[in-house]
């Protein structure tokens, strides 16, 4: 198996939104029953995109604001996967008020994948839950690469998240190549 250049991503969001569970589900581990606090964990997995295989290096950051992830990460991370729970409107507000602004302060053009977790628990008639439309519209507003709703419990769209991570990097590199080609081609 030939693996292309590694891709790095950081997964961030409030505590208890399911970040670790979605990563563990993706890498083939069984997520623990109940909540287990994370400070920072690292994982690797291979994902196939457009027929090529990519090694994805994943850093799982704890969700507590006291854990200032800007001190332990750097803007060279190619993609940030920013998570909120579809059944916790406060976690969505924190994405808007803290996570996205903090990432944009580090790098205004940072690749962002916005992920809504726990969609298997969402009820359309509950105003405390966040709708697909709200998440999608917010992703458009902040210039995110993509918006994905997932469920670690049902293993719905977990693979798609990390395929999107690779896709975001490929799109960015293709854009850089076009700029260089225009400059050199003059």
C-alpha positions as CSV (number, residue, x, y, z in Angstrom):
1,X,0.0,0.0,0.0
2,X,1.4,3.4,-1.1
3,X,0.4,6.3,1.1
4,X,0.7,9.8,-0.1
5,X,2.0,12.7,2.0
6,X,0.5,12.9,5.5
7,X,-2.3,15.3,6.2
8,X,-2.7,16.8,9.7
9,X,-5.9,17.9,11.4
10,X,-7.0,19.0,14.8
11,X,-10.4,18.2,16.3
12,X,-11.7,20.8,18.6
13,X,-15.0,21.8,20.3
14,X,-16.6,21.9,23.7
15,X,-16.3,18.9,26.1
16,X,-18.9,16.2,25.8
17,X,-19.8,16.9,22.2
18,X,-18.4,13.5,21.0
19,X,-15.1,14.5,19.4
20,X,-13.2,11.5,20.8
21,X,-16.0,9.1,20.0
22,X,-16.0,10.1,16.4
23,X,-12.2,9.8,16.1
24,X,-12.2,6.4,17.8
25,X,-15.0,5.2,15.6
26,X,-13.0,6.3,12.5
27,X,-9.7,4.7,13.6
28,X,-11.5,1.4,14.5
29,X,-11.4,1.7,18.2
30,X,-14.5,1.1,20.4
31,X,-15.4,4.4,22.1
32,X,-15.8,4.1,25.9
33,X,-19.2,4.0,27.5
34,X,-19.8,7.3,29.1
35,X,-17.8,10.5,29.1
36,X,-14.0,10.4,29.5
37,X,-12.2,13.8,29.6
38,X,-9.5,14.3,27.0
39,X,-6.5,16.6,27.4
40,X,-4.9,15.8,24.1
41,X,-4.7,12.5,22.2
42,X,-3.1,11.7,18.9
43,X,-4.3,9.1,16.3
44,X,-3.4,8.1,12.8
45,X,-5.4,6.4,10.1
46,X,-5.4,5.9,6.4
47,X,-8.1,7.3,4.2
48,X,-8.7,6.8,0.5
49,X,-9.7,9.9,-1.5
50,X,-9.9,10.0,-5.3
51,X,-8.2,6.6,-5.5
52,X,-5.1,7.7,-3.5
53,X,-4.4,6.8,0.1
54,X,-3.5,9.5,2.7
55,X,-2.2,9.1,6.2
56,X,-4.3,11.4,8.4
57,X,-2.6,12.5,11.6
58,X,-5.4,13.5,14.1
59,X,-4.9,15.5,17.3
60,X,-7.9,15.4,19.6
61,X,-8.0,18.4,21.9
62,X,-9.9,18.5,25.2
63,X,-12.9,20.8,25.1
64,X,-12.2,22.9,28.2
65,X,-11.5,26.5,27.7
66,X,-8.8,26.3,30.3
67,X,-6.9,24.0,28.0
68,X,-5.7,26.7,25.6
69,X,-5.2,24.7,22.5
70,X,-3.6,27.7,20.7
71,X,-0.5,27.1,23.0
72,X,-0.3,23.4,22.1
73,X,-1.1,23.6,18.4
74,X,0.1,25.8,15.6
75,X,-1.3,27.3,12.5
76,X,0.6,24.8,10.4
77,X,-2.3,22.4,11.1
78,X,-3.8,21.9,7.7
79,X,-7.4,21.5,8.8
80,X,-9.4,22.1,11.9
81,X,-12.5,19.9,12.5
82,X,-14.7,22.0,14.7
83,X,-17.4,20.0,16.5
84,X,-20.6,20.8,18.3
85,X,-23.5,18.6,19.5
86,X,-26.7,18.9,17.5
87,X,-28.6,18.4,20.8
88,X,-26.7,21.2,22.7
89,X,-27.4,24.7,21.4
90,X,-24.8,26.1,23.9
91,X,-22.0,24.1,22.2
92,X,-23.1,25.6,18.8
93,X,-23.0,29.1,20.3
94,X,-19.5,28.3,21.7
95,X,-18.4,27.3,18.1
96,X,-19.6,30.7,16.9
97,X,-18.3,32.8,19.9
98,X,-15.0,31.0,20.8
99,X,-13.8,28.2,18.5
100,X,-14.1,29.7,15.1
101,X,-12.9,33.2,16.1
102,X,-9.9,31.7,17.9
103,X,-8.9,29.6,14.9
104,X,-9.5,32.6,12.5
105,X,-7.2,34.7,14.8
106,X,-4.5,32.1,14.3
107,X,-4.9,32.0,10.5
108,X,-7.7,33.8,8.6
109,X,-7.6,31.2,5.8
110,X,-7.5,28.1,7.9
111,X,-9.4,25.1,6.5
112,X,-12.4,24.4,8.7
113,X,-14.7,21.4,8.6
114,X,-17.8,22.1,10.7
115,X,-19.2,18.9,12.3
116,X,-22.5,18.4,14.1
117,X,-22.4,15.3,16.3
118,X,-25.2,13.4,18.0
119,X,-27.6,13.8,15.1
120,X,-29.1,10.4,16.1
121,X,-30.4,12.2,19.3
122,X,-31.8,15.3,17.6
123,X,-35.6,16.0,17.7
124,X,-36.9,18.5,15.2
125,X,-39.5,19.8,17.8
126,X,-36.8,20.7,20.4
127,X,-35.7,24.3,20.2
128,X,-32.6,23.4,22.2
129,X,-31.4,21.3,19.3
130,X,-29.6,22.8,16.3
131,X,-31.1,22.2,12.8
132,X,-29.2,21.1,9.7
133,X,-30.0,24.5,8.1
134,X,-28.5,26.4,11.0
135,X,-25.3,24.5,10.9
136,X,-25.1,24.6,7.1
137,X,-25.7,28.4,7.0
138,X,-23.1,29.1,9.7
139,X,-20.5,27.0,7.8
140,X,-21.2,29.2,4.7
141,X,-20.9,32.4,6.8
142,X,-17.5,31.5,8.1
143,X,-16.2,30.1,4.8
144,X,-15.8,26.5,6.1
145,X,-14.8,23.9,3.6
146,X,-17.7,21.6,4.4
147,X,-20.5,20.9,6.9
148,X,-21.1,17.3,8.0
149,X,-23.6,15.9,10.4
150,X,-22.7,12.6,12.0
151,X,-23.4,10.0,14.6
152,X,-20.7,7.9,16.2
153,X,-23.3,5.6,17.7
154,X,-24.8,4.8,14.3
155,X,-21.4,5.3,12.5
156,X,-23.1,7.7,10.1
157,X,-20.8,9.9,8.0
158,X,-17.7,9.4,10.2
159,X,-15.6,8.4,7.2
160,X,-16.8,11.4,5.2
161,X,-15.4,13.8,7.8
162,X,-11.9,12.6,7.3
163,X,-12.3,12.3,3.5
164,X,-13.3,16.0,3.7
165,X,-10.2,16.8,5.7
166,X,-8.0,15.4,2.9
167,X,-10.2,17.0,0.2
168,X,-9.8,20.4,1.9
169,X,-6.0,20.1,1.8
170,X,-6.0,18.9,-1.9
171,X,-8.2,21.9,-2.9
172,X,-5.9,24.3,-1.1
173,X,-2.8,22.8,-2.7
174,X,-4.4,22.9,-6.1
175,X,-5.2,26.6,-5.6
176,X,-1.6,27.3,-4.6
177,X,-0.4,25.5,-7.7
178,X,-2.6,27.7,-9.9
179,X,-1.2,30.8,-8.4
180,X,2.4,29.7,-8.9
181,X,1.6,28.6,-12.4
182,X,0.2,32.0,-13.2
183,X,3.2,33.8,-11.8
184,X,5.8,31.5,-13.5
185,X,3.8,31.4,-16.7
186,X,4.0,35.1,-17.3
